[in-house]
């Protein structure tokens, strides 16, 4: 979820209690405002009053622990932040205080978000919302209500997110003040930005700016200017975005919000990159590196180095650009943030491609694809584990029910023995009753076994199929190829032409842009529709596999050797013609393809299927590196005595240009990415 960034008001003005000794509650409220923008100032203030707060009321102790968690998290002390959250949760439960418990849960949800555990984060936030709504704490209810709405938006459920945000806004108008109104309207504007309803976003922002002026808060104004930057960038108003972010930076420097200022410098460098003003982009990137390093903001340093690398590459400073990019990548690798690393690798490949370094671009795409496959496999394994856990739970429940029935039978038998001792003449009736019970139990066991069989069949089916698209998964293809006769002679078709098998590997172009612009729900819709198109374009006898995140593999068991290029052309054009409807938007996408006949036999020796797929994968990324929406096919090998398979696999493009590999190139005839409302 997006961090709930609340700005601190200026503290230069004298508070209402300036001439009196402030209460602990007043001091905590003051520190809470400081903590939102300058946690490095707030943390020592909190530690100074910690002992006093622990001896105070439940509400004051809970608020102190909540602010301590905020401060630790914002200054980068994640372990202390998590420990403090857990202490606050235990404290709230021990005192049966829903307010303290909700504060602990929502803060822990923010930490889980930073750790990329969105499922746990959302569950914590929604539980916090349920508890917060039982209190009369306006500040808490507003903050948690906004976070709950943001969680639904992160799940791609924008209708529910908007409904939740509007309900929070109605509550705020009735019970809150200008500060609370700024919080909700700012988040509403960001939500409209995600929904691509920019006019409504600017309307919410205008009202928020009026409320922020009433609150006399430069910090909150800075936050709103940052939101205006995001809306303006995505709606193509770069001059407005630049003006808004420059104003935000001035306000942040005014209140000493160093972390926010570092992020603003990064945004300014990014904005100048979009405007193709590479000199200013590099200057602000260098400032961002220095500002981020000063506060130990490692991700900020890494992102600024990426921006600096893009500026250098765009101006022909290839060596410097690659060094800066690689330094940023190394930082992301060190942090273990693999989804972000995957995004940066894709940007690196595109930047190298624009700079004309096609070999470097292909290498970057390969690194990105390997990481994408790793993340996809982890998600698949997690899904299978959850399914197995559900199956085990169902099985355990059936066993419990069966044991309960067996205990009932034993109880009946004991009663029967007692009755036998007392009334012999009822023996026949008792035996008859027992027979009925046994018969019923027998039928129940048979039914349970039948259900177990169905579950086993379901698990077997799901173990070979991708749950999203219904296509075969990678594991099934691997099992199939282990038993496949790669050297089997196909003979000639009805036309007398040689028949071969074939491998086609496809990757959706600009898939990250689809997810970033329209959400992961749109990405799923694209994958589902492409799977349907592949079933329509290819034959029932062809095996279609979801190979990775946005990659598909097709294995054609028998096809005329001269027909491979035509299949590639049909795939390119057929998918380009496919329309995907998603939430009122029509999307059209393209794919890049690598393909080859199978088996491949350099020097007359067939390659293992794994190496054949690897060559096809390299051909795919040549298609990516040379413009996308095209297919590169490995036809065969030449002059093989002057090279080796290992050298060819090191650099397929170089081997092709040297004349060792025969390749075909098929281009698609449609634009690269289209969308219409």
PEWOVEN-V983884 format. One record per residue. N is the residue number from 1. RES is the residue in three letters. SS is DSSP state (H for helix, E for strand, - for the rest). OMEGA is omega in whole degrees, -180 to 180 (none if undefined). Layout:
n:N res:RES ss:SS omega:OMEGA
n:N res:RES ss:SS omega:OMEGA
This chain:
n:1 res:UNK ss:- omega:177
n:2 res:UNK ss:- omega:180
n:3 res:UNK ss:- omega:178
n:4 res:UNK ss:- omega:-169
n:5 res:UNK ss:- omega:-179
n:6 res:UNK ss:- omega:-175
n:7 res:UNK ss:- omega:180
n:8 res:UNK ss:- omega:176
n:9 res:UNK ss:- omega:175
n:10 res:UNK ss:- omega:-179
n:11 res:UNK ss:- omega:180
n:12 res:UNK ss:- omega:178
n:13 res:UNK ss:- omega:-177
n:14 res:UNK ss:- omega:176
n:15 res:UNK ss:- omega:-177
n:16 res:UNK ss:- omega:-176
n:17 res:UNK ss:- omega:-173
n:18 res:UNK ss:- omega:-177
n:19 res:UNK ss:- omega:-179
n:20 res:UNK ss:- omega:177
n:21 res:UNK ss:- omega:-177
n:22 res:UNK ss:- omega:176
n:23 res:UNK ss:- omega:178
n:24 res:UNK ss:H omega:179
n:25 res:UNK ss:H omega:179
n:26 res:UNK ss:H omega:179
n:27 res:UNK ss:H omega:178
n:28 res:UNK ss:H omega:178
n:29 res:UNK ss:H omega:178
n:30 res:UNK ss:H omega:-180
n:31 res:UNK ss:H omega:180
n:32 res:UNK ss:H omega:179
n:33 res:UNK ss:H omega:178
n:34 res:UNK ss:H omega:-175
n:35 res:UNK ss:H omega:-176
n:36 res:UNK ss:H omega:-178
n:37 res:UNK ss:H omega:-178
n:38 res:UNK ss:- omega:-178
n:39 res:UNK ss:H omega:179
n:40 res:UNK ss:H omega:174
n:41 res:UNK ss:H omega:-175
n:42 res:UNK ss:H omega:-174
n:43 res:UNK ss:H omega:178
n:44 res:UNK ss:H omega:177
n:45 res:UNK ss:H omega:179
n:46 res:UNK ss:H omega:-180
n:47 res:UNK ss:H omega:-180
n:48 res:UNK ss:H omega:-178
n:49 res:UNK ss:H omega:-175
n:50 res:UNK ss:H omega:-178
n:51 res:UNK ss:H omega:179
n:52 res:UNK ss:H omega:-177
n:53 res:UNK ss:H omega:180
n:54 res:UNK ss:H omega:179
n:55 res:UNK ss:- omega:-176
n:56 res:UNK ss:- omega:-178
n:57 res:UNK ss:- omega:179
n:58 res:UNK ss:H omega:-179
n:59 res:UNK ss:H omega:-178
n:60 res:UNK ss:H omega:177
n:61 res:UNK ss:H omega:179
n:62 res:UNK ss:H omega:180
n:63 res:UNK ss:H omega:178
n:64 res:UNK ss:H omega:-180
n:65 res:UNK ss:H omega:179
n:66 res:UNK ss:H omega:-180
n:67 res:UNK ss:H omega:177
n:68 res:UNK ss:H omega:177
n:69 res:UNK ss:H omega:179
n:70 res:UNK ss:H omega:-176
n:71 res:UNK ss:H omega:179
n:72 res:UNK ss:H omega:-178
n:73 res:UNK ss:H omega:-175
n:74 res:UNK ss:H omega:177
n:75 res:UNK ss:- omega:173
n:76 res:UNK ss:- omega:179
n:77 res:UNK ss:- omega:-171
n:78 res:UNK ss:H omega:-179
n:79 res:UNK ss:H omega:177
n:80 res:UNK ss:H omega:178
n:81 res:UNK ss:H omega:-179
n:82 res:UNK ss:H omega:179
n:83 res:UNK ss:H omega:179
n:84 res:UNK ss:H omega:177
n:85 res:UNK ss:H omega:180
n:86 res:UNK ss:H omega:177
n:87 res:UNK ss:H omega:180
n:88 res:UNK ss:H omega:178
n:89 res:UNK ss:H omega:178
n:90 res:UNK ss:H omega:179
n:91 res:UNK ss:H omega:-180
n:92 res:UNK ss:H omega:179
n:93 res:UNK ss:H omega:-179
n:94 res:UNK ss:H omega:-178
n:95 res:UNK ss:- omega:-180
n:96 res:UNK ss:- omega:-178
n:97 res:UNK ss:- omega:-176
n:98 res:UNK ss:H omega:180
n:99 res:UNK ss:H omega:179
n:100 res:UNK ss:H omega:-180
n:101 res:UNK ss:H omega:179
n:102 res:UNK ss:H omega:178
n:103 res:UNK ss:H omega:179
n:104 res:UNK ss:H omega:-178
n:105 res:UNK ss:H omega:-177
n:106 res:UNK ss:H omega:177
n:107 res:UNK ss:H omega:177
n:108 res:UNK ss:H omega:176
n:109 res:UNK ss:H omega:178
n:110 res:UNK ss:H omega:180
n:111 res:UNK ss:H omega:178
n:112 res:UNK ss:H omega:177
n:113 res:UNK ss:H omega:178
n:114 res:UNK ss:H omega:179
n:115 res:UNK ss:- omega:178
n:116 res:UNK ss:- omega:176
n:117 res:UNK ss:- omega:-172
n:118 res:UNK ss:H omega:-179
n:119 res:UNK ss:H omega:179
n:120 res:UNK ss:H omega:-180
n:121 res:UNK ss:H omega:-177
n:122 res:UNK ss:H omega:179
n:123 res:UNK ss:H omega:180
n:124 res:UNK ss:H omega:-178
n:125 res:UNK ss:H omega:-179
n:126 res:UNK ss:H omega:175
n:127 res:UNK ss:H omega:177
n:128 res:UNK ss:H omega:179
n:129 res:UNK ss:H omega:-180
n:130 res:UNK ss:H omega:-179
n:131 res:UNK ss:H omega:-178
n:132 res:UNK ss:H omega:-178
n:133 res:UNK ss:- omega:174
n:134 res:UNK ss:- omega:-179
n:135 res:UNK ss:- omega:175
n:136 res:UNK ss:- omega:179
n:137 res:UNK ss:- omega:-175
n:138 res:UNK ss:H omega:180
n:139 res:UNK ss:H omega:-179
n:140 res:UNK ss:H omega:-177
n:141 res:UNK ss:H omega:178
n:142 res:UNK ss:H omega:-177
n:143 res:UNK ss:H omega:-177
n:144 res:UNK ss:H omega:177
n:145 res:UNK ss:H omega:177
n:146 res:UNK ss:H omega:-179
n:147 res:UNK ss:H omega:178
n:148 res:UNK ss:H omega:178
n:149 res:UNK ss:H omega:179
n:150 res:UNK ss:H omega:179
n:151 res:UNK ss:H omega:177
n:152 res:UNK ss:H omega:178
n:153 res:UNK ss:H omega:179
n:154 res:UNK ss:H omega:175
n:155 res:UNK ss:- omega:-178
n:156 res:UNK ss:- omega:-180
n:157 res:UNK ss:- omega:-175
n:158 res:UNK ss:H omega:177
n:159 res:UNK ss:H omega:-180
n:160 res:UNK ss:H omega:178
n:161 res:UNK ss:H omega:-180
n:162 res:UNK ss:H omega:178
n:163 res:UNK ss:H omega:-180
n:164 res:UNK ss:H omega:-179
n:165 res:UNK ss:H omega:-180
n:166 res:UNK ss:H omega:176
n:167 res:UNK ss:H omega:178
n:168 res:UNK ss:H omega:178
n:169 res:UNK ss:H omega:178
n:170 res:UNK ss:H omega:178
n:171 res:UNK ss:H omega:-178
n:172 res:UNK ss:H omega:179
n:173 res:UNK ss:H omega:-177
n:174 res:UNK ss:H omega:-170
n:175 res:UNK ss:H omega:-172
n:176 res:UNK ss:- omega:177
n:177 res:UNK ss:- omega:-179
n:178 res:UNK ss:H omega:-179
n:179 res:UNK ss:H omega:-180
n:180 res:UNK ss:H omega:179
n:181 res:UNK ss:H omega:177
n:182 res:UNK ss:H omega:-178
n:183 res:UNK ss:H omega:-174
n:184 res:UNK ss:H omega:-179
n:185 res:UNK ss:H omega:177
n:186 res:UNK ss:H omega:179
n:187 res:UNK ss:H omega:177
n:188 res:UNK ss:H omega:178
n:189 res:UNK ss:H omega:178
n:190 res:UNK ss:H omega:178
n:191 res:UNK ss:H omega:177
n:192 res:UNK ss:H omega:176
n:193 res:UNK ss:H omega:178
n:194 res:UNK ss:H omega:-178
n:195 res:UNK ss:- omega:180
n:196 res:UNK ss:- omega:173
n:197 res:UNK ss:- omega:-168
n:198 res:UNK ss:H omega:-180
n:199 res:UNK ss:H omega:178
n:200 res:UNK ss:H omega:177
n:201 res:UNK ss:H omega:179
n:202 res:UNK ss:H omega:177
n:203 res:UNK ss:H omega:178
n:204 res:UNK ss:H omega:-179
n:205 res:UNK ss:H omega:179
n:206 res:UNK ss:H omega:179
n:207 res:UNK ss:H omega:180
n:208 res:UNK ss:H omega:179
n:209 res:UNK ss:H omega:176
n:210 res:UNK ss:H omega:179
n:211 res:UNK ss:H omega:-180
n:212 res:UNK ss:H omega:176
n:213 res:UNK ss:H omega:178
n:214 res:UNK ss:H omega:-179
n:215 res:UNK ss:H omega:179
n:216 res:UNK ss:- omega:-174
n:217 res:UNK ss:- omega:175
n:218 res:UNK ss:H omega:-179
n:219 res:UNK ss:H omega:179
n:220 res:UNK ss:H omega:175
n:221 res:UNK ss:H omega:178
n:222 res:UNK ss:H omega:179
n:223 res:UNK ss:H omega:-179
n:224 res:UNK ss:H omega:177
n:225 res:UNK ss:H omega:175
n:226 res:UNK ss:H omega:177
n:227 res:UNK ss:H omega:177
n:228 res:UNK ss:H omega:177
n:229 res:UNK ss:H omega:-178
n:230 res:UNK ss:H omega:179
n:231 res:UNK ss:H omega:-177
n:232 res:UNK ss:H omega:179
n:233 res:UNK ss:H omega:-174
n:234 res:UNK ss:H omega:177
n:235 res:UNK ss:- omega:174
n:236 res:UNK ss:- omega:-179
n:237 res:UNK ss:- omega:-171
n:238 res:UNK ss:H omega:179
n:239 res:UNK ss:H omega:177
n:240 res:UNK ss:H omega:179
n:241 res:UNK ss:H omega:-179
n:242 res:UNK ss:H omega:-180
n:243 res:UNK ss:H omega:-179
n:244 res:UNK ss:H omega:-178
n:245 res:UNK ss:H omega:176
n:246 res:UNK ss:H omega:177
n:247 res:UNK ss:H omega:179
n:248 res:UNK ss:H omega:-180
n:249 res:UNK ss:H omega:179
n:250 res:UNK ss:H omega:179
n:251 res:UNK ss:H omega:-180
n:252 res:UNK ss:H omega:177
n:253 res:UNK ss:H omega:179
n:254 res:UNK ss:H omega:-178
n:255 res:UNK ss:H omega:177
n:256 res:UNK ss:- omega:179
n:257 res:UNK ss:- omega:-171
n:258 res:UNK ss:H omega:-180
n:259 res:UNK ss:H omega:179
n:260 res:UNK ss:H omega:180
n:261 res:UNK ss:H omega:178
n:262 res:UNK ss:H omega:179
n:263 res:UNK ss:H omega:178
n:264 res:UNK ss:H omega:177
n:265 res:UNK ss:H omega:177
n:266 res:UNK ss:H omega:180
n:267 res:UNK ss:H omega:179
n:268 res:UNK ss:H omega:177
n:269 res:UNK ss:H omega:178
n:270 res:UNK ss:H omega:-180
n:271 res:UNK ss:H omega:178
n:272 res:UNK ss:H omega:174
n:273 res:UNK ss:H omega:179
n:274 res:UNK ss:H omega:-179
n:275 res:UNK ss:- omega:-179
n:276 res:UNK ss:- omega:173
n:277 res:UNK ss:- omega:-168
n:278 res:UNK ss:H omega:177
n:279 res:UNK ss:H omega:178
n:280 res:UNK ss:H omega:179
n:281 res:UNK ss:H omega:179
n:282 res:UNK ss:H omega:-179
n:283 res:UNK ss:H omega:-180
n:284 res:UNK ss:H omega:177
n:285 res:UNK ss:H omega:177
n:286 res:UNK ss:H omega:176
n:287 res:UNK ss:H omega:-179
n:288 res:UNK ss:H omega:178
n:289 res:UNK ss:H omega:-180
n:290 res:UNK ss:H omega:-178
n:291 res:UNK ss:H omega:-179
n:292 res:UNK ss:H omega:179
n:293 res:UNK ss:H omega:-178
n:294 res:UNK ss:H omega:-180
n:295 res:UNK ss:- omega:179
n:296 res:UNK ss:- omega:179
n:297 res:UNK ss:- omega:-171
n:298 res:UNK ss:H omega:179
n:299 res:UNK ss:H omega:177
n:300 res:UNK ss:H omega:177
n:301 res:UNK ss:H omega:-178
n:302 res:UNK ss:H omega:-179
n:303 res:UNK ss:H omega:179
n:304 res:UNK ss:H omega:178
n:305 res:UNK ss:H omega:176
n:306 res:UNK ss:H omega:179
n:307 res:UNK ss:H omega:179
n:308 res:UNK ss:H omega:178
n:309 res:UNK ss:H omega:179
n:310 res:UNK ss:H omega:179
n:311 res:UNK ss:H omega:179
n:312 res:UNK ss:H omega:-180
n:313 res:UNK ss:H omega:-178
n:314 res:UNK ss:H omega:-180
n:315 res:UNK ss:- omega:175
n:316 res:UNK ss:- omega:179
n:317 res:UNK ss:- omega:-169
n:318 res:UNK ss:H omega:-176
n:319 res:UNK ss:H omega:180
n:320 res:UNK ss:H omega:180
n:321 res:UNK ss:H omega:-180
n:322 res:UNK ss:H omega:178
n:323 res:UNK ss:H omega:-179
n:324 res:UNK ss:H omega:179
n:325 res:UNK ss:H omega:-178
n:326 res:UNK ss:H omega:177
n:327 res:UNK ss:H omega:177
n:328 res:UNK ss:H omega:178
n:329 res:UNK ss:H omega:-180
n:330 res:UNK ss:H omega:179
n:331 res:UNK ss:H omega:178
n:332 res:UNK ss:H omega:177
n:333 res:UNK ss:H omega:180
n:334 res:UNK ss:H omega:-179
n:335 res:UNK ss:H omega:180
n:336 res:UNK ss:- omega:180
n:337 res:UNK ss:- omega:-173
n:338 res:UNK ss:H omega:177
n:339 res:UNK ss:H omega:179
n:340 res:UNK ss:H omega:178
n:341 res:UNK ss:H omega:178
n:342 res:UNK ss:H omega:179
n:343 res:UNK ss:H omega:-178
n:344 res:UNK ss:H omega:178
n:345 res:UNK ss:H omega:177
n:346 res:UNK ss:H omega:178
n:347 res:UNK ss:H omega:180
n:348 res:UNK ss:H omega:179
n:349 res:UNK ss:H omega:-179
n:350 res:UNK ss:H omega:-180
n:351 res:UNK ss:H omega:178
n:352 res:UNK ss:H omega:178
n:353 res:UNK ss:H omega:179
n:354 res:UNK ss:H omega:-179
n:355 res:UNK ss:H omega:178
n:356 res:UNK ss:- omega:178
n:357 res:UNK ss:- omega:-174
n:358 res:UNK ss:H omega:178
n:359 res:UNK ss:H omega:177
n:360 res:UNK ss:H omega:179
n:361 res:UNK ss:H omega:179
n:362 res:UNK ss:H omega:178
n:363 res:UNK ss:H omega:179
n:364 res:UNK ss:H omega:179
n:365 res:UNK ss:H omega:178
n:366 res:UNK ss:H omega:178
n:367 res:UNK ss:H omega:179
n:368 res:UNK ss:H omega:-178
n:369 res:UNK ss:H omega:177
n:370 res:UNK ss:H omega:179
n:371 res:UNK ss:H omega:178
n:372 res:UNK ss:H omega:179
n:373 res:UNK ss:H omega:178
n:374 res:UNK ss:H omega:180
n:375 res:UNK ss:H omega:178
n:376 res:UNK ss:H omega:-180
n:377 res:UNK ss:H omega:178
n:378 res:UNK ss:H omega:178
n:379 res:UNK ss:H omega:180
n:380 res:UNK ss:H omega:180
n:381 res:UNK ss:H omega:178
n:382 res:UNK ss:H omega:179
n:383 res:UNK ss:H omega:179
n:384 res:UNK ss:H omega:178
n:385 res:UNK ss:H omega:178
n:386 res:UNK ss:H omega:178
n:387 res:UNK ss:H omega:179
n:388 res:UNK ss:H omega:179
n:389 res:UNK ss:H omega:178
n:390 res:UNK ss:H omega:179
n:391 res:UNK ss:H omega:179
n:392 res:UNK ss:H omega:179
n:393 res:UNK ss:H omega:178
n:394 res:UNK ss:H omega:-180
n:395 res:UNK ss:H omega:180
n:396 res:UNK ss:H omega:179
n:397 res:UNK ss:H omega:178
n:398 res:UNK ss:H omega:179
n:399 res:UNK ss:H omega:178
n:400 res:UNK ss:H omega:180
n:401 res:UNK ss:H omega:180
n:402 res:UNK ss:H omega:178
n:403 res:UNK ss:H omega:178
n:404 res:UNK ss:H omega:179
n:405 res:UNK ss:H omega:178
n:406 res:UNK ss:H omega:177
n:407 res:UNK ss:H omega:177
n:408 res:UNK ss:H omega:179
n:409 res:UNK ss:H omega:179
n:410 res:UNK ss:H omega:179
n:411 res:UNK ss:H omega:179
n:412 res:UNK ss:H omega:-179
n:413 res:UNK ss:H omega:178
n:414 res:UNK ss:H omega:179
n:415 res:UNK ss:H omega:-180
n:416 res:UNK ss:H omega:179
n:417 res:UNK ss:H omega:178
n:418 res:UNK ss:H omega:179
n:419 res:UNK ss:H omega:180
n:420 res:UNK ss:H omega:179
n:421 res:UNK ss:H omega:-175
n:422 res:UNK ss:H omega:-174
n:423 res:UNK ss:- omega:-179
n:424 res:UNK ss:H omega:-175
n:425 res:UNK ss:H omega:178
n:426 res:UNK ss:H omega:-175
n:427 res:UNK ss:H omega:-178
n:428 res:UNK ss:H omega:-180
n:429 res:UNK ss:H omega:-179
n:430 res:UNK ss:H omega:179
n:431 res:UNK ss:H omega:179
n:432 res:UNK ss:H omega:179
n:433 res:UNK ss:H omega:179
n:434 res:UNK ss:H omega:179
n:435 res:UNK ss:H omega:179
n:436 res:UNK ss:H omega:-179
n:437 res:UNK ss:H omega:180
n:438 res:UNK ss:H omega:179
n:439 res:UNK ss:H omega:178
n:440 res:UNK ss:H omega:180
n:441 res:UNK ss:H omega:180
n:442 res:UNK ss:H omega:179
n:443 res:UNK ss:H omega:178
n:444 res:UNK ss:H omega:180
n:445 res:UNK ss:H omega:178
n:446 res:UNK ss:H omega:179
n:447 res:UNK ss:H omega:179
n:448 res:UNK ss:H omega:179
n:449 res:UNK ss:H omega:178
n:450 res:UNK ss:H omega:178
n:451 res:UNK ss:H omega:179
n:452 res:UNK ss:H omega:178
n:453 res:UNK ss:H omega:179
n:454 res:UNK ss:H omega:178
n:455 res:UNK ss:H omega:178
n:456 res:UNK ss:H omega:178
n:457 res:UNK ss:H omega:178
n:458 res:UNK ss:H omega:178
n:459 res:UNK ss:H omega:180
n:460 res:UNK ss:H omega:180
n:461 res:UNK ss:H omega:-178
n:462 res:UNK ss:H omega:179
n:463 res:UNK ss:H omega:-180
n:464 res:UNK ss:H omega:-178
n:465 res:UNK ss:E omega:173
n:466 res:UNK ss:- omega:-174
n:467 res:UNK ss:- omega:-177
n:468 res:UNK ss:- omega:-172
n:469 res:UNK ss:- omega:-176
n:470 res:UNK ss:- omega:177
n:471 res:UNK ss:- omega:173
n:472 res:UNK ss:E omega:177
n:473 res:UNK ss:E omega:-176
n:474 res:UNK ss:H omega:-178
n:475 res:UNK ss:H omega:-179
n:476 res:UNK ss:H omega:180
n:477 res:UNK ss:H omega:179
n:478 res:UNK ss:H omega:178
n:479 res:UNK ss:H omega:-180
n:480 res:UNK ss:H omega:-176
n:481 res:UNK ss:H omega:178
n:482 res:UNK ss:H omega:-178
n:483 res:UNK ss:- omega:-176
n:484 res:UNK ss:- omega:178
n:485 res:UNK ss:- omega:-177
n:486 res:UNK ss:- omega:-176
n:487 res:UNK ss:- omega:-179
n:488 res:UNK ss:- omega:-180
n:489 res:UNK ss:- omega:-178
n:490 res:UNK ss:- omega:-180
n:491 res:UNK ss:- omega:-177
n:492 res:UNK ss:E omega:177
n:493 res:UNK ss:- omega:-178
n:494 res:UNK ss:- omega:179
n:495 res:UNK ss:- omega:-178
n:496 res:UNK ss:- omega:-178
n:497 res:UNK ss:- omega:180
n:498 res:UNK ss:E omega:178
n:499 res:UNK ss:E omega:180
n:500 res:UNK ss:E omega:165
n:501 res:UNK ss:E omega:-178
n:502 res:UNK ss:E omega:176
n:503 res:UNK ss:E omega:175
n:504 res:UNK ss:E omega:179
n:505 res:UNK ss:E omega:-175
n:506 res:UNK ss:E omega:178
n:507 res:UNK ss:E omega:-179
n:508 res:UNK ss:E omega:-180
n:509 res:UNK ss:- omega:175
n:510 res:UNK ss:- omega:-178
n:511 res:UNK ss:H omega:178
n:512 res:UNK ss:H omega:179
n:513 res:UNK ss:H omega:178
n:514 res:UNK ss:H omega:180
n:515 res:UNK ss:H omega:-178
n:516 res:UNK ss:H omega:-175
n:517 res:UNK ss:H omega:-175
n:518 res:UNK ss:H omega:178
n:519 res:UNK ss:- omega:-177
n:520 res:UNK ss:H omega:175
n:521 res:UNK ss:H omega:177
n:522 res:UNK ss:H omega:177
n:523 res:UNK ss:H omega:178
n:524 res:UNK ss:H omega:180
n:525 res:UNK ss:H omega:178
n:526 res:UNK ss:H omega:-179
n:527 res:UNK ss:H omega:180
n:528 res:UNK ss:H omega:-178
n:529 res:UNK ss:H omega:178
n:530 res:UNK ss:H omega:177
n:531 res:UNK ss:H omega:178
n:532 res:UNK ss:H omega:180
n:533 res:UNK ss:H omega:179
n:534 res:UNK ss:H omega:177
n:535 res:UNK ss:H omega:-179
n:536 res:UNK ss:H omega:-175
n:537 res:UNK ss:H omega:-176
n:538 res:UNK ss:- omega:-176
n:539 res:UNK ss:- omega:179
n:540 res:UNK ss:- omega:-179
n:541 res:UNK ss:- omega:180
n:542 res:UNK ss:- omega:179
n:543 res:UNK ss:E omega:180
n:544 res:UNK ss:E omega:-171
n:545 res:UNK ss:E omega:166
n:546 res:UNK ss:E omega:-170
n:547 res:UNK ss:- omega:-179
n:548 res:UNK ss:- omega:-176
n:549 res:UNK ss:- omega:179
n:550 res:UNK ss:- omega:-180
n:551 res:UNK ss:E omega:177
n:552 res:UNK ss:E omega:177
n:553 res:UNK ss:E omega:176
n:554 res:UNK ss:E omega:176
n:555 res:UNK ss:E omega:-180
n:556 res:UNK ss:E omega:-173
n:557 res:UNK ss:E omega:-178
n:558 res:UNK ss:E omega:-178
n:559 res:UNK ss:E omega:175
n:560 res:UNK ss:E omega:-174
n:561 res:UNK ss:H omega:-179
n:562 res:UNK ss:H omega:-175
n:563 res:UNK ss:H omega:-176
n:564 res:UNK ss:H omega:-179
n:565 res:UNK ss:H omega:-180
n:566 res:UNK ss:H omega:176
n:567 res:UNK ss:H omega:178
n:568 res:UNK ss:H omega:180
n:569 res:UNK ss:H omega:179
n:570 res:UNK ss:H omega:180
n:571 res:UNK ss:H omega:180
n:572 res:UNK ss:H omega:-175
n:573 res:UNK ss:H omega:-180
n:574 res:UNK ss:H omega:180
n:575 res:UNK ss:H omega:177
n:576 res:UNK ss:H omega:-180
n:577 res:UNK ss:- omega:-177
n:578 res:UNK ss:- omega:177
n:579 res:UNK ss:- omega:179
n:580 res:UNK ss:E omega:179
n:581 res:UNK ss:E omega:179
n:582 res:UNK ss:E omega:175
n:583 res:UNK ss:- omega:176
n:584 res:UNK ss:- omega:180
n:585 res:UNK ss:E omega:176
n:586 res:UNK ss:E omega:-179
n:587 res:UNK ss:E omega:171
n:588 res:UNK ss:E omega:-176
n:589 res:UNK ss:- omega:176
n:590 res:UNK ss:- omega:174
n:591 res:UNK ss:E omega:167
n:592 res:UNK ss:E omega:-170
n:593 res:UNK ss:E omega:165
n:594 res:UNK ss:E omega:-177
n:595 res:UNK ss:E omega:-180
n:596 res:UNK ss:E omega:170
n:597 res:UNK ss:E omega:179
n:598 res:UNK ss:E omega:5
n:599 res:UNK ss:- omega:170
n:600 res:UNK ss:- omega:-173
n:601 res:UNK ss:- omega:175
n:602 res:UNK ss:H omega:-179
n:603 res:UNK ss:H omega:179
n:604 res:UNK ss:H omega:-179
n:605 res:UNK ss:- omega:-177
n:606 res:UNK ss:- omega:176
n:607 res:UNK ss:- omega:170
n:608 res:UNK ss:- omega:-175
n:609 res:UNK ss:H omega:-179
n:610 res:UNK ss:H omega:-179
n:611 res:UNK ss:H omega:177
n:612 res:UNK ss:H omega:178
n:613 res:UNK ss:H omega:179
n:614 res:UNK ss:H omega:177
n:615 res:UNK ss:H omega:178
n:616 res:UNK ss:H omega:178
n:617 res:UNK ss:H omega:178
n:618 res:UNK ss:H omega:177
n:619 res:UNK ss:H omega:177
n:620 res:UNK ss:H omega:-176
n:621 res:UNK ss:H omega:165
n:622 res:UNK ss:H omega:177
n:623 res:UNK ss:H omega:177
n:624 res:UNK ss:H omega:-175
n:625 res:UNK ss:H omega:-177
n:626 res:UNK ss:- omega:170
n:627 res:UNK ss:- omega:180
n:628 res:UNK ss:- omega:-179
n:629 res:UNK ss:- omega:180
n:630 res:UNK ss:E omega:-179
n:631 res:UNK ss:E omega:174
n:632 res:UNK ss:E omega:-177
n:633 res:UNK ss:E omega:175
n:634 res:UNK ss:E omega:-178
n:635 res:UNK ss:E omega:-178
n:636 res:UNK ss:E omega:-174
n:637 res:UNK ss:E omega:180
n:638 res:UNK ss:- omega:179
n:639 res:UNK ss:- omega:-172
n:640 res:UNK ss:H omega:179
n:641 res:UNK ss:H omega:-179
n:642 res:UNK ss:H omega:-180
n:643 res:UNK ss:- omega:177
n:644 res:UNK ss:- omega:180
n:645 res:UNK ss:H omega:-180
n:646 res:UNK ss:H omega:179
n:647 res:UNK ss:H omega:178
n:648 res:UNK ss:H omega:-179
n:649 res:UNK ss:H omega:176
n:650 res:UNK ss:H omega:-178
n:651 res:UNK ss:- omega:-177
n:652 res:UNK ss:H omega:-178
n:653 res:UNK ss:H omega:179
n:654 res:UNK ss:H omega:179
n:655 res:UNK ss:H omega:178
n:656 res:UNK ss:H omega:-178
n:657 res:UNK ss:H omega:178
n:658 res:UNK ss:- omega:177
n:659 res:UNK ss:- omega:-179
n:660 res:UNK ss:- omega:-178
n:661 res:UNK ss:E omega:176
n:662 res:UNK ss:E omega:-176
n:663 res:UNK ss:E omega:174
n:664 res:UNK ss:E omega:178
n:665 res:UNK ss:E omega:178
n:666 res:UNK ss:E omega:-179
n:667 res:UNK ss:E omega:176
n:668 res:UNK ss:- omega:-176
n:669 res:UNK ss:- omega:-175
n:670 res:UNK ss:- omega:179
n:671 res:UNK ss:- omega:-169
n:672 res:UNK ss:- omega:-179
n:673 res:UNK ss:- omega:-178
n:674 res:UNK ss:E omega:175
n:675 res:UNK ss:E omega:177
n:676 res:UNK ss:E omega:-180
n:677 res:UNK ss:- omega:none
